[in-house]
Amino acid sequence: MAALRSRGHLVRVVDTTQGLVSEAEESRLLTASVGLTPTDVAGLVERERAMLAHGLAQLQAVREAEVLFLSVHGGMGEGGTLQAVLDVIGIPYTGSGSLGSALAMDKDLSKRLFRSAGVPVPTWFMAPVAPADVTTALGWPVIVKPSRGGSTVGLTLVKNAKGLDEALALAARYDREVMVEQFIPGRELTVGILGDVPLPVGEIIPKHELFDYECKYTPGMSEEIFPAHLESPVARKLQELALAAHRALKLGGYSRVDFRLSPESDIFCLEANTLPGMTRTSLLPQAARAAGIDFPELCERLCQVAWKPEGRTRETTT
């Protein structure tokens, strides 16, 4: 909000569970930290569903906006439902369309598309899966996670057969489909895509064994290096694969594609994020800064990519 306002835009804020947010409410909602565990959001989901089905199109701030800047993670906001509603309303919005958003959110489908596009991925099974199959085909440890989740919510690193059932049950709390994926040791790397151009590669060094929920959202729990210290051919290959993954899912506007680089220098694509974090210190803005694009300019560029002249007023809604 501050970045777009600093560039001269009129910005109004809409919450997908409660509607238009007043300026006084903006200050209250902008907390200094993020909770370490996800809350029970059943009631919020119902309110969001009602807002998307009936309320969003009725809001003047939405109908009169030039561009809707989407600042949401997971669920209906990132998985294509919100985008499909906005397609019906006919207001341009940042990021990918409903199809690309849905494909990227479904890790099973996205990995199949990556593989068909020549982007290497870890081997995986969809649950149910027996420990003997994991031992034979994947090896231990493995990653167990919801197939259509995000922010590592419901994700577990399972080191032996004893922990498999508990991890499957945890992931099933967040999605009907659960993925069991080969764990790739090594370096955590990420590549942002802006328009159709890959940004400098970044490396994430978390304090924990994995770049988990706490490390992602707690200041100081990870070290992020942009550009990553890589040999030029490896960095170029990562950028090429990121762009191939972005195109394979028919993504638009921008994305962030995450990778693992094994000790043997093999590259594996983990997933593509259609609405990556957009605080000043998030990974995509850091990648843009390494390319000489400051945060307000980045936010405005995302709006420009999405904007279609339709005689609307100079207004942006997040």
C-alpha positions as CSV (number, residue, x, y, z in Angstrom):
1,M,0.0,0.0,0.0
2,A,2.7,2.4,1.0
3,A,4.8,1.6,-2.1
4,L,1.9,2.3,-4.5
5,R,0.8,5.4,-2.7
6,S,4.4,6.7,-2.9
7,R,4.1,6.5,-6.7
8,G,1.0,8.7,-6.7
9,H,-1.7,6.0,-6.8
10,L,-4.9,6.1,-4.9
11,V,-5.0,2.8,-3.0
12,R,-8.0,1.3,-1.3
13,V,-7.9,-2.0,0.6
14,V,-10.4,-4.8,0.3
15,D,-10.2,-7.9,2.6
16,T,-11.7,-11.0,1.0
17,T,-13.4,-11.9,4.3
18,Q,-14.9,-8.6,5.3
19,G,-14.9,-6.2,2.4
20,L,-13.6,-2.6,2.2
21,V,-11.1,-1.8,4.9
22,S,-11.0,1.8,6.3
23,E,-7.7,3.6,6.8
24,A,-8.2,3.2,10.6
25,E,-8.6,-0.5,10.1
26,E,-5.5,-0.7,7.9
27,S,-3.3,0.4,10.9
28,R,-4.9,-2.1,13.2
29,L,-4.5,-5.0,10.7
30,L,-0.9,-4.3,10.0
31,T,0.7,-6.3,12.8
32,A,4.4,-6.4,13.6
33,S,4.7,-10.2,13.4
34,V,3.1,-13.3,12.0
35,G,1.9,-16.2,14.3
36,L,4.0,-19.3,14.3
37,T,1.1,-21.7,13.8
38,P,-1.9,-21.3,11.5
39,T,-5.2,-20.6,13.2
40,D,-8.5,-22.4,12.7
41,V,-10.0,-20.5,9.8
42,A,-13.2,-22.4,9.1
43,G,-15.3,-19.3,9.9
44,L,-13.1,-17.1,7.8
45,V,-13.3,-19.5,4.9
46,E,-17.1,-19.3,4.9
47,R,-17.0,-15.5,5.0
48,E,-14.5,-15.4,2.2
49,R,-16.7,-17.8,0.1
50,A,-19.7,-15.5,0.6
51,M,-17.7,-12.4,-0.2
52,L,-16.4,-13.9,-3.5
53,A,-19.8,-15.3,-4.5
54,H,-21.9,-12.2,-3.7
55,G,-20.1,-9.2,-2.2
56,L,-17.0,-8.5,-4.2
57,A,-18.7,-7.4,-7.4
58,Q,-20.9,-5.0,-5.4
59,L,-18.0,-3.1,-3.9
60,Q,-17.5,0.3,-5.5
61,A,-13.8,0.2,-4.7
62,V,-13.5,-3.0,-6.8
63,R,-15.8,-1.9,-9.7
64,E,-14.0,1.4,-10.1
65,A,-10.4,0.2,-9.8
66,E,-7.9,0.3,-12.7
67,V,-6.1,-2.7,-11.3
68,L,-6.6,-5.1,-8.4
69,F,-3.3,-5.9,-6.7
70,L,-3.7,-9.3,-5.2
71,S,-1.9,-9.7,-1.9
72,V,-3.1,-13.1,-0.6
73,H,-1.6,-16.6,0.0
74,G,-3.1,-20.0,-0.3
75,G,-6.7,-21.2,-0.5
76,M,-9.2,-19.6,-2.8
77,G,-7.1,-16.4,-3.2
78,E,-4.1,-18.1,-4.7
79,G,-5.7,-21.3,-6.2
80,G,-7.7,-19.7,-9.0
81,T,-11.1,-19.1,-7.4
82,L,-10.5,-15.4,-6.8
83,Q,-9.1,-15.0,-10.3
84,A,-12.1,-16.7,-11.9
85,V,-14.4,-14.3,-10.0
86,L,-12.4,-11.3,-11.1
87,D,-12.5,-12.6,-14.7
88,V,-16.3,-12.5,-14.5
89,I,-16.3,-9.1,-13.0
90,G,-13.9,-7.9,-15.7
91,I,-11.3,-6.0,-13.6
92,P,-7.6,-6.5,-14.4
93,Y,-5.6,-8.0,-11.6
94,T,-1.9,-8.7,-10.9
95,G,-0.4,-12.2,-11.3
96,S,-1.6,-15.3,-13.1
97,G,-5.0,-16.1,-14.4
98,S,-7.4,-18.7,-13.0
99,L,-6.0,-21.7,-14.9
100,G,-2.3,-21.0,-14.2
101,S,-3.1,-20.3,-10.5
102,A,-5.0,-23.6,-10.2
103,L,-2.3,-25.6,-11.9
104,A,0.5,-24.1,-9.7
105,M,-1.5,-24.7,-6.6
106,D,-1.9,-28.4,-7.4
107,K,1.6,-29.8,-6.9
108,D,0.8,-33.1,-8.5
109,L,-0.4,-31.6,-11.7
110,S,2.3,-28.9,-11.8
111,K,5.1,-31.5,-11.4
112,R,3.7,-33.5,-14.3
113,L,3.7,-30.4,-16.4
114,F,7.2,-29.5,-15.3
115,R,8.5,-32.9,-16.2
116,S,6.9,-32.8,-19.6
117,A,8.6,-29.4,-20.2
118,G,12.0,-30.8,-19.4
119,V,12.2,-29.3,-15.9
120,P,13.6,-31.9,-13.4
121,V,11.5,-32.6,-10.3
122,P,11.9,-34.9,-7.3
123,T,10.2,-38.3,-7.6
124,W,6.9,-38.4,-5.8
125,F,3.8,-40.5,-4.9
126,M,0.3,-39.5,-4.0
127,A,-1.2,-41.0,-0.9
128,P,-2.1,-43.6,0.1
129,V,1.4,-45.0,0.0
130,A,3.0,-47.9,1.9
131,P,6.3,-47.5,3.8
132,A,7.7,-50.3,1.7
133,D,7.0,-48.4,-1.5
134,V,8.7,-45.3,-0.1
135,T,11.8,-47.4,0.9
136,T,12.0,-48.9,-2.5
137,A,11.2,-46.0,-4.8
138,L,12.0,-42.8,-2.9
139,G,14.3,-43.7,0.0
140,W,14.2,-41.9,3.4
141,P,13.8,-39.1,4.3
142,V,10.8,-37.9,2.4
143,I,8.7,-34.7,2.4
144,V,5.0,-35.2,3.2
145,K,2.8,-32.2,2.4
146,P,-0.7,-31.2,1.2
147,S,-0.8,-31.3,-2.6
148,R,-2.6,-27.9,-2.7
149,G,-1.1,-26.0,0.2
150,G,1.4,-23.3,0.7
151,S,3.8,-21.7,3.2
152,T,4.9,-25.2,4.3
153,V,1.7,-25.5,6.3
154,G,1.0,-29.2,7.1
155,L,4.5,-30.2,5.8
156,T,6.7,-32.7,7.5
157,L,10.2,-34.1,6.9
158,V,9.8,-37.8,7.6
159,K,13.1,-39.6,8.3
160,N,11.8,-43.2,8.7
161,A,8.7,-45.4,8.3
162,K,7.6,-44.8,11.9
163,G,6.7,-41.2,11.2
164,L,4.9,-41.7,7.9
165,D,1.3,-42.2,9.2
166,E,1.4,-39.2,11.5
167,A,2.7,-37.0,8.8
168,L,0.1,-38.2,6.3
169,A,-2.6,-37.4,8.9
170,L,-1.3,-33.9,9.5
171,A,-1.2,-33.1,5.8
172,A,-4.7,-34.5,5.3
173,R,-6.0,-31.9,7.7
174,Y,-5.2,-29.2,5.1
175,D,-6.0,-31.0,1.8
176,R,-7.8,-34.1,0.6
177,E,-4.8,-35.0,-1.6
178,V,-1.4,-35.6,0.1
179,M,2.0,-35.8,-1.6
180,V,5.0,-37.9,-0.5
181,E,8.1,-36.5,-2.2
182,Q,11.7,-37.5,-2.4
183,F,13.8,-35.2,-0.1
184,I,16.6,-33.5,-2.0
185,P,19.5,-32.4,0.3
186,G,21.5,-29.4,-0.7
187,R,21.0,-25.7,-1.3
188,E,17.6,-23.9,-1.4
189,L,17.5,-21.6,-4.4
190,T,14.8,-19.4,-5.9
191,V,14.2,-17.5,-9.1
192,G,11.7,-14.7,-9.6
193,I,10.0,-14.1,-13.0
194,L,8.9,-10.5,-13.8
195,G,6.9,-10.3,-17.0
196,D,8.7,-12.9,-19.0
197,V,12.2,-12.2,-17.7
198,P,14.0,-14.2,-15.0
199,L,15.5,-12.2,-12.1
200,P,18.8,-12.9,-10.3
201,V,18.9,-16.3,-8.5
202,G,18.6,-16.1,-4.7
203,E,19.7,-18.5,-2.0
204,I,17.9,-19.1,1.2
205,I,19.8,-20.5,4.2
206,P,17.3,-21.3,7.0
207,K,18.1,-21.7,10.7
208,H,16.1,-24.9,10.7
209,E,16.7,-28.0,8.6
210,L,13.9,-26.8,6.2
211,F,12.7,-23.4,5.1
212,D,9.6,-23.9,7.2
213,Y,6.7,-21.6,8.3
214,E,8.7,-20.1,11.2
215,C,11.8,-19.4,9.1
216,K,9.7,-17.9,6.3
217,Y,7.8,-15.5,8.5
218,T,10.1,-14.7,11.5
219,P,12.8,-12.0,11.0
220,G,16.3,-13.4,11.5
221,M,15.3,-17.1,11.0
222,S,16.8,-17.3,7.6
223,E,19.7,-15.7,5.6
224,E,18.8,-14.7,2.1
225,I,21.5,-13.9,-0.5
226,F,20.8,-12.1,-3.8
227,P,22.4,-12.8,-6.1
228,A,23.3,-16.3,-4.9
229,H,27.0,-17.3,-5.0
230,L,26.9,-19.7,-8.0
231,E,29.0,-20.4,-11.0
232,S,27.5,-18.5,-14.0
233,P,26.5,-21.6,-16.0
234,V,24.5,-22.9,-13.0
235,A,22.8,-19.6,-12.4
236,R,21.8,-19.3,-16.1
237,K,20.5,-22.9,-16.1
238,L,18.3,-22.1,-13.0
239,Q,16.9,-19.0,-14.8
240,E,16.2,-21.0,-17.9
241,L,14.4,-23.8,-16.0
242,A,12.4,-21.2,-13.9
243,L,11.2,-19.6,-17.1
244,A,10.3,-23.0,-18.6
245,A,8.4,-23.8,-15.4
246,H,6.6,-20.5,-15.5
247,R,5.5,-21.0,-19.1
248,A,4.6,-24.7,-18.6
249,L,1.9,-23.6,-16.1
250,K,0.8,-20.7,-18.3
251,L,1.6,-18.2,-15.6
252,G,1.5,-14.5,-16.2
253,G,2.7,-11.2,-14.7
254,Y,5.2,-12.6,-12.2
255,S,6.0,-15.7,-10.2
256,R,8.7,-17.2,-8.1
257,V,10.1,-20.7,-8.8
258,D,11.8,-22.7,-6.1
259,F,14.6,-25.2,-6.5
260,R,17.0,-27.5,-4.7
261,L,20.6,-27.9,-5.9
262,S,22.0,-31.2,-4.7
263,P,25.6,-31.8,-3.5
264,E,26.2,-33.4,-6.9
265,S,25.0,-30.1,-8.6
266,D,21.8,-31.6,-9.9
267,I,18.9,-29.2,-10.1
268,F,15.4,-30.1,-9.0
269,C,12.3,-27.8,-9.2
270,L,10.1,-27.9,-6.2
271,E,7.2,-25.6,-7.1
272,A,6.1,-22.3,-8.6
273,N,4.5,-19.6,-6.5
274,T,1.9,-17.5,-8.4
275,L,1.5,-14.9,-5.6
276,P,4.9,-14.8,-3.8
277,G,5.4,-12.7,-0.7
278,M,5.4,-8.9,-1.4
279,T,6.7,-7.2,1.6
280,R,9.9,-5.1,1.1
281,T,12.0,-8.0,2.5
282,S,10.3,-10.9,0.7
283,L,12.2,-13.0,-1.8
284,L,10.9,-11.6,-5.0
285,P,11.4,-7.9,-4.0
286,Q,15.0,-8.9,-3.0
287,A,15.6,-10.5,-6.4
288,A,14.2,-7.3,-8.1
289,R,16.4,-5.1,-6.0
290,A,19.4,-7.2,-7.1
291,A,18.3,-6.4,-10.7
292,G,18.2,-2.6,-9.9
293,I,14.4,-2.4,-9.3
294,D,13.4,-0.8,-6.0
295,F,10.2,-1.9,-4.2
296,P,7.8,0.9,-5.3
297,E,8.9,0.5,-8.9
298,L,8.4,-3.3,-8.7
299,C,4.8,-2.8,-7.3
300,E,4.0,-0.3,-10.0
301,R,5.5,-2.6,-12.7
302,L,3.2,-5.4,-11.6
303,C,0.2,-3.1,-12.0
304,Q,1.4,-1.9,-15.4
305,V,1.7,-5.5,-16.6
306,A,-1.9,-6.2,-15.5
307,W,-3.5,-3.0,-16.5
308,K,-5.7,-2.7,-19.5
309,P,-7.0,0.8,-20.5
310,E,-10.7,0.8,-20.1
311,G,-11.4,4.4,-19.2
312,R,-11.2,3.7,-15.4
313,T,-10.0,6.2,-12.8
314,R,-6.4,6.1,-11.6
315,E,-7.1,3.9,-8.6
316,T,-5.6,0.7,-7.3
317,T,-7.2,-1.8,-4.9
318,T,-5.3,-4.4,-2.9
